[in-house]
């Protein structure tokens, strides 16, 4: 594969026009959409409209006239189309951490009611830390136990008769490894265990079918592959069979059945609406809606299946070019090669200089990121995300060429690339 071949692939790409939906600076190859999605072209004008017209001109009337009050449900239904969820089962609200606290608390209550002898939660040791922190705090509060395992130990962990909840991220943030959601969920249910899925690195990146997998609970992020902007609202999905079984712990007025009745007692709304808490951020929801629209724009071209095909082609190419053109420089592939086990990112490790190499690439306009290891079984990671909406095959070629030059020249050893920033 050479540069001309990559350009030919771009010329044949049915999704190529979708790149025009985004503002990406000339000379930038953006391989960090798995951390923060690129800015949609429509977002700035839409946010300005919300600020100047809906807020500035129409003021409080916009809660009704602009559909503000229904916006979390409206955007939730749009996200539902990307995660295999039925209308009315997903809501855009709060942050991933807060939503995880809600659904994990609900799962604890449901499990305690039906199986009081179960009091353990199992998760991956390399799960994203906020998930582990939320689970740890809940376990301390409720007298439960959190057990951390490696991915290959999950099947054995399900044999534990004290296990109540399995909490997993569908696509691992460090490695890009992807679980078989349907198979894992079925195995958990066969063992009497509820499953909570984090879709932060899945929604908008890989096909997800929560309904088909018969999942129990799911949360996800709005600012990664959904392109909702920094700190965008997250989303939460609850299987309808669980939605009305219990209160979620943050019983705020937007989760009330009749919030404008202003009753002193809490009466939870039916279904997913009760998973709201306080007043929702309309400006941020407007930006998120623009971001979700960029992903839905792929529907006429084959939708998530088409995005997935291109994602796999991009990541296959990146792996092949790194192994061909950067051989001998100590890079190791961490992400699974098998398509069914890979999300939309490629992660590499190196015994020395991982952080500095990423910083040197960023200085060249090739933007990936770095995730620190634990000094034991999980190494430092050079992480590259592939968003097929705005990345092309020529981008991949040039990214690997920059990586080769950084390694061969040793420029990553320069002091400025080895100074640690607050955000890596």
N, C-alpha and C positions, 0 to 999 in steps of 0.2 A: 504494500500500500504506500503510495507516494502522495505528494501534495495535489497533483492533478487528479488522482483518483478521488481524493476527498472533495475536491471542488465538483467533480462529476456527481458524487453522491448528494451534495447540496443542491445541485441543479435539478435532481430528480425527486427531491424531498417534498412530499405533498403537504407537509406542515411548515414549510419554509416561510410562508407569508405571515405566520403568527408572530415572528420576531418583531414585525413592525408594530405590534401592540405594546412594545416596551421602550423605555428610555434607557439606552445603554451607551455610555460614552465611547467615542471612537478610541481604538487602541486598548479597550478593555475586553478581556476574556473572563467572563464571570462564571466561576466554578464553585460558587458558595450559596446557591439558591436553596440548599438544604439547611442553611443557617438563617439567611434573610433573602427572600425573593426579590427580584428586580422590580423597579417601579413601572407599573403600567402607565401608558401615555394618558389614559382617561382619568387617572386618579386626581391629579392636581386640580383640574377644572371641576371635577365632581365635588371635591372637598371644598373648593372655593364657593361653589353653588350652595352647599349646605350652610357654610358660614355666612355668606352675604345675603342669600335669599331666604332660605328656610329658617335660619336663626335670625339674621339681621333684619330682614323685612317682615317675615311672617311670625316671628317670635313664638309664643307658646302655642299658637294655632297649629304649628307644624306637627305636634304630637298626633293630631288627627289628619290634617290636610296633606301632610307629606308622608304619612304612614310610619312615623317614628316609633309609635308604640308597638307596632307589629314587626318592626325591622329585625329583631333577633330571630323571629320565626321565619320571616321571609328569606333571610340569608341562610338560616339553618336548612331550609328546604332546598336551596341551591346547592349547598355542600352535600346534602343527602344524595344528590344525583351522582356524586363522585365516590361515595363510600358504600353503595349498595343498601341504602336505607330508604324506608318508605316515607312519604310526606308526613309531616307532623310528628316525627320521632327524633329530630335533631334540632338543636338550638345553638345559635352563635352567642356566646356570652363569656364574660370573665376571662381568666387565664387558664392555661393547661393545668397548672398546679392547683388552682382553686377548684377547677372542675374535677380533677382527680380526687381531691379531698371529698367532694360531694359523692361521687359514685362509689369510691372505696368505702366510705362511711355507710352508704346504703347497702352495699354488698355485705358488709359486716353485720348489719342489722338483719338482713334477710337470712344470712347463713345462721346467725345465732337463733333465729326463730325456728328454722326448720331442722338444724343439726347442732344443738347446743354443745355437743362434745367436741366440736371442731373449733380450733382457735389459732391456726397457723396461716400465714400468708407466705407464699413462695414467689420469688422473683429472681431475675438474672443478676449475678454479681456485677455485670457490666451494663446494667440498665442505666438510663439517664438519672443522674443523682437526685434531681428534684422528685422523681417518682419514689425513689428509695427513702428520701427524707420524709415525704408525706406519709408513707407506709410506716416508717419507724415511729413517727410521732403518734399516729393512731394506735399502733400496737402498745406503746408506752401508756397511752391514756386508757385503753380498754383492757390491758392485761393480756394482750395477745403476743404472739411471737412472729418475727419476720425472719425467714430463712432464705439465704442467698445461695444460688447454685449456678453452675456453668450450663450452657445450653444443652449439652449432651446428657446432663443429669436430670432434666425435667421429667422424663418418662418415669424414672425411678422415684422422683419426689412425689409423683401423683399416687403412689402406692401408700403414702402416709395417711392413716385413718384420721389423723388430727388436722389434716389440711382442709382449709375452707375456701381459700381464694388463690388463684394463680393470676399474677399481675405481670404482664409482658408488654414490651414495645414491639410492634409488628416488624419494623425495620430498625436494627440496632444502630444507634447514633455513632458509635465508634468504628464499627466494622462494615456496616452496610448489609450484614447478614439478615435475611428475611425468614420469618417463621411461616409454616403452612398453617394459616389461621384456621381453616376448616378442620384439619386433622387434629391440631392441638386442642381446639375447643371441644371436639367430639370426645377425645381422650379424657379431658378434664370432666366433662359432663358424665361420662361413664363411671368416673371415680367419685361423683357427687360433689364436684368442685365448681365454683363459679369462676368466670374468667373476665378480667378487666384488660382491655387492649388500649394502648397508647398508639395513636396513628400519626404522631408528629412528623415522621419521616415517610409516611405512606400516602396521606390524603393529597391528591393532585399529582402524585409521583408514580404510583403503581395501582393497578386495579384492586379494589377492595370490595368485598361483598359481605357486609355484616349480617344481612338478613339470611343469605344463603349459608353462612357459617353458623347461624344460630348463636351468635355471640351474646353476651349478657350486658356488658357495658363497654363504652368506648369514649375516649376523649382525643382531642387533636389540636393542632396548632394552626393559627391563621396567617402567620407571617413567613412561613417557609415556602413550600411549593404552592400555597394558595395566594401568595403575592400580596398579602393584605397590609404590609408596611410594618415598621418596627413596633413591637408591642401590640399588634393587632389582636382583637378579641379571638379567643379560642372557640372550640365547639364541644358539645357533649351529646352523646347518643345513649339512649337506654332502651333495651328491648321492651316492647310494650307489655310483655307479661310481668315485668318487674316495676314498671313506671309508677303504678299506684299502690305498690305494696307497703311503702313507708315514706316518711318525710325524708328529704335530704337535710343535712344539719344546718345549712345556712338559710333559714326560713325567712327570707326577706319579702318585702311587700310586692315585688314584681312576680313572685312565685305564688301569690295569693290568688284564690279563685275569682275574687271580685275586689281587686286592689283599690278601686275608687269607692267602695262601700265604707272603707276606713274602719273596719271592725277591730276591736281590741284583741280579739283572738285570731289565731292563724288558722285559715281554712285552705289547705293546699289545692292549687289548680290541678285538674286532671292531666295526666300524661307528662310530656317533657317540659311543659311550661313551668311546672313547680321547680325545675332545676335552675331557674333564674333566681337571683337574689335581689340586689338593689337596682337603682336606675341605670340604664344601659347607655354606653357612650356612642352617641349618634354620629359624630364626626369619624370616629374610628370604624364604626360599622359601615359607613359609606365607602371608606377606603377599602375595607375588606370585600365589600360587594363588587367593587371594580376588579380586585384581584381574582376573586372566584370566577368572574366573567371571562377572564383570560383563559382559564382552564376549560370552561364550558365552550369557549370558542372553537375548541378542537372537535366538538361533537359532529359537525358536518363532515369532518375528515376522518371519522372513525373513533373519536372520543378517546377514552382512557386506553383502549386496546392499541390504537395507533400511537399514542404517546409512549406506551410501554415498548412497542416494537422499536421505536426510534431510540428510546433510552437504552435499551439493551445493545443496539447497534453502536451507539456512542461509547458506552462503557466497554464493550468488547474491543473497539478500536483503540481506546485509551490504554487498556491493559496490554494489547498486542504491541503498540508503539513504544510504551515504556519498557517492555521486556526486550524489544529489539534495539532501541536507540539509547537506552540508559543502562544497558547491561554492564556489570562490573562496578557499579557505584553503590552497591550495598542495599538497594531497595528491595523490600519484600512485599508481596501482595498479601493483604489481610482479608480483603473482600472475597467471598466465594466466587468461583468461576461459573458454577452452575446457575443458569438463568432462574430457575425456580427458587433459588436460595439467595438471590441478590436483589437489593433495592435499586435506587437510582443514584448511587454514589460508588466511588472507588477509593479505598483506603490503602495507603502504603505505610510501611514502617521502615525505620532506619536506626541503627544503633547509636548514631551520632548526628546531631545537627538538624533534626526534623523541624524544630521550630524555626531555626534560622533559614532553612531552605524555603519554607513557606513565605517568610518575610521577604526574602530575595525575589521570589516569584511575584509577590504583591507589588514590589517596587517596579517590576517590569510590566505590570498591568494584568498579570495572571492571578486572579484572586481565588484562592482556596483558603483553608484554615487548618489549624493544628489542635489536636486534642492530646493532653498529657496522659502518659501511662501511669501505672501504679507501682512501678519498680519491681513488679513480680511477673505475673503471667500476661499482663496487658501492656504492650509497648507504647511508646510515643507514636502518634499517628499524623501523617500528612493526609488531609481529607479533601476530596474533590467531589462536589455534587454536580449532577448533570440534569439540567432542566431542558427537556427537548422543545419546549415552547420557544426558547430564544437562543439555543446553542446549535451550532452546525458542526459538520465534520471537519471543515477547515479550521474551526476554532480548536478542535482536539489536536490536530496536527501541530498548530503553532504552540499550543500549551506544552506539549511534550518536547518540542524543540527548545523552548525556553527552559524547561526543566533540565534537559541535557546540557545546555550551556551553563546553567547555574552550577551543576555538578562538576562538569569538566573544568571550568574556570576556577572553582573554589571560592567564588565571590560570596557564597553564603557565610564564609568565615569572617567577613568584615564586621567590625564591632557594632555598627548600627543595626545589623540584622540579628544580633544576639542579645540585644536589650529587650527584656520582656515587657510587653505592654499589659495593661490591665485586662484587656479582652484579647483572647488569642484565636 
